[in-house]
């Protein structure tokens, strides 16, 4: 037989009780205390949660169906469930447009030359857990051997809807909007974020859905000042579905 102490707050008053077979709470039952809390904070709907905003207790209503409770760094909120992310994408290149593939710094790299029509292609399947309306992004690692000047890598994506589009469909396309990178240190590792869809998860106004494929072309943009090869590290790629 064990003893423990609990604290129950009812209208600002603390009531201490001990467990010994039955709960004895100075004449106030746990059930009535819980009811008082619910009444005091207006907790009347299924899924209501009692949280704290840093200054006082507040009620957080249940989120949208399939949303998950997440931390935003200063509190909690409901957000769409993430499809997660993952690497392991396989890249191929059309004949005559293949970047130079080499080993550098004990890593596999693809070198995109200045002014050359080089490109890599991959296909990204939206996972079954993907929630429509979420933006799809691709992160990749790059570097240049120069310590100044600018360069730009970009993506062009095509939506292939499962059960609707041909695998080579170019009807719905999207150009990434990421900006150029400025070198500050030679061979400095840089992470580039590519938007594969709009903020609302569409391509050419068409919503992406779980099971769809996004065909993605990676290429070097023009109009920048770095003339060195831009090294792409394929082992660093990570698609994100939020």
C-alpha positions in Angstrom: 0.0 0.0 0.0 1.4 3.4 -1.0 0.8 7.0 -0.3 1.1 9.9 -2.8 0.1 13.5 -2.8 -1.8 15.3 -5.5 -2.7 18.9 -6.1 -6.1 20.0 -7.4 -6.9 23.6 -8.2 -10.5 24.8 -8.0 -11.2 28.5 -8.5 -7.6 29.3 -7.5 -7.7 27.4 -4.3 -5.3 24.4 -3.7 -6.6 21.3 -2.2 -4.2 18.6 -1.2 -5.3 15.0 -0.9 -3.8 11.6 -0.2 -4.4 8.3 -1.8 -5.3 5.6 0.7 -7.7 3.1 -0.9 -10.2 5.8 -1.7 -9.3 9.5 -2.5 -10.1 11.8 0.3 -10.0 15.5 -0.7 -11.1 17.6 2.2 -14.7 17.0 1.3 -14.3 17.9 -2.4 -14.2 15.1 -4.8 -11.9 14.9 -7.8 -14.9 14.7 -10.1 -16.4 17.9 -8.8 -12.9 19.6 -9.1 -12.6 18.6 -12.7 -16.1 19.8 -13.4 -15.2 23.2 -11.8 -12.1 23.5 -14.0 -14.2 22.7 -17.1 -16.8 25.3 -16.2 -14.2 27.9 -15.2 -12.4 27.7 -18.5 -15.4 27.1 -20.8 -14.3 23.6 -21.8 -17.5 22.3 -23.3 -16.5 20.6 -26.6 -14.9 17.3 -27.4 -11.2 17.6 -27.8 -10.7 20.8 -25.8 -7.3 21.0 -24.2 -6.2 23.2 -21.3 -2.8 24.8 -22.1 -0.8 27.8 -20.8 0.2 30.8 -23.0 3.0 32.0 -20.7 0.8 34.3 -18.6 -2.4 32.4 -18.0 -4.3 29.1 -18.7 -6.2 29.0 -21.9 -8.3 26.5 -23.8 -7.2 25.1 -27.2 -10.0 23.7 -29.2 -9.6 20.5 -31.1 -7.9 20.8 -34.5 -9.0 19.9 -38.0 -9.4 16.3 -38.8 -6.0 14.6 -39.3 -4.1 17.6 -37.9 -1.5 16.9 -35.2 -0.5 18.9 -32.1 2.9 20.5 -32.5 5.1 23.0 -30.7 5.8 26.3 -32.3 8.6 27.1 -29.9 6.5 29.3 -27.5 3.3 27.2 -27.3 1.3 24.5 -29.0 -0.9 24.5 -32.1 -2.6 22.2 -34.5 -1.0 21.7 -37.9 -1.4 19.5 -40.9 0.3 16.1 -40.4 3.6 16.0 -42.2 4.4 13.4 -44.8 7.9 13.6 -43.6 11.0 13.8 -45.7 13.6 11.5 -47.0 16.6 11.2 -49.3 17.7 8.5 -51.6 16.5 10.1 -54.8 18.0 8.7 -58.1 19.1 11.2 -60.7 19.5 10.7 -64.4 20.4 13.0 -67.3 19.5 13.1 -71.0 22.2 12.2 -73.5 24.3 15.2 -74.3 23.3 17.1 -71.2 25.0 15.1 -68.5 26.9 17.1 -65.8 30.4 15.8 -65.1 30.2 13.2 -62.2 33.4 12.9 -60.1 34.6 12.0 -56.7 35.7 15.1 -54.7 36.5 15.3 -51.0 35.7 11.6 -50.9 32.1 12.4 -52.0 30.2 11.9 -55.2 29.5 15.2 -56.9 27.9 16.3 -60.1 29.6 19.4 -61.6 27.4 22.0 -63.4 29.5 24.1 -65.7 28.9 27.8 -66.4 26.8 28.4 -69.5 26.3 24.7 -70.3 22.9 23.1 -70.9 23.3 20.4 -68.3 20.5 18.9 -66.3 19.6 16.1 -63.9 16.1 14.6 -63.5 14.4 12.7 -60.7 10.8 11.7 -59.8 9.3 12.4 -56.4 6.3 10.4 -55.3 4.0 12.1 -52.9 3.6 9.7 -49.9 0.3 8.2 -49.0 0.4 10.4 -45.8 0.7 13.6 -47.9 -2.0 16.1 -47.0 -3.3 18.1 -49.9 -2.6 21.8 -49.6 0.9 21.4 -48.2 3.8 22.8 -50.2 6.4 20.3 -51.5 10.0 21.4 -51.3 13.4 19.9 -52.1 16.6 20.6 -50.2 20.0 20.0 -51.7 23.7 20.6 -50.9 26.0 22.5 -53.3 29.3 24.4 -53.3 31.7 26.3 -55.5 35.4 26.4 -55.2 35.5 30.3 -55.4 35.2 32.6 -52.5 33.1 35.3 -54.2 30.6 35.9 -57.0 27.1 34.5 -57.3 25.5 31.3 -58.7 22.0 30.0 -59.1 20.6 26.5 -59.3 16.9 26.0 -60.2 14.2 23.4 -60.7 11.4 22.9 -63.2 8.7 20.5 -62.1 5.9 18.7 -63.8 2.9 17.2 -62.1 1.9 13.6 -63.0 -1.4 12.8 -61.4 -1.9 9.2 -60.5 -4.6 7.6 -62.7 -4.9 10.7 -64.8 -1.7 11.9 -66.6 0.8 10.2 -68.9 4.2 9.8 -67.2 5.7 12.3 -69.7 3.0 14.9 -69.2 4.2 18.6 -69.4 0.7 20.1 -69.0 1.2 21.4 -65.4 4.6 22.9 -64.7 6.2 25.0 -62.0 9.5 27.0 -62.0 11.2 27.3 -58.6 11.5 30.9 -57.2 14.7 30.4 -55.1 17.3 33.2 -55.5 21.0 33.2 -56.3 23.7 32.3 -53.8 26.7 34.5 -53.0 30.0 32.8 -52.2 31.9 34.0 -49.1 34.2 31.1 -48.5 35.8 28.8 -51.1 34.1 25.3 -51.1 31.5 26.5 -48.5 28.7 24.0 -48.2 25.4 25.7 -49.0 21.9 24.3 -48.6 19.5 25.4 -51.3 15.7 25.2 -50.9 13.7 24.6 -54.0 9.9 25.1 -54.1 8.5 22.3 -56.2 4.9 23.6 -55.8 3.2 26.8 -54.8 2.7 27.6 -51.1 -0.7 26.0 -51.4 0.6 22.7 -52.9 -0.5 23.3 -56.5 1.3 23.2 -59.8 -0.2 25.4 -62.5 -3.3 25.7 -60.3 -3.8 22.0 -60.0 -3.7 20.5 -56.5 -1.2 17.8 -55.8 -2.5 14.6 -54.1 -1.1 11.6 -52.3 0.2 9.1 -54.8 1.0 11.7 -57.5 4.5 12.0 -59.0 6.4 15.3 -59.4 9.0 15.0 -62.2 11.8 17.4 -61.4 14.6 18.9 -63.5 17.6 20.4 -61.7 19.7 22.8 -63.7 22.1 25.8 -63.4 20.5 29.2 -63.9 22.0 32.0 -65.9 22.8 35.6 -65.3 25.2 35.1 -62.3 28.9 35.9 -61.9 30.6 32.7 -60.8 32.3 30.9 -63.7 33.5 27.9 -61.7 31.6 24.6 -61.7 28.9 24.3 -59.2 29.1 21.0 -57.3 25.9 19.2 -56.4 26.0 16.6 -53.7 23.3 14.0 -54.6 23.6 12.3 -51.2 22.3 15.5 -49.5 18.9 15.8 -51.1 15.8 15.7 -49.0 12.2 16.2 -50.2 9.8 17.7 -47.7 6.0 17.5 -47.9 4.8 20.3 -45.5 
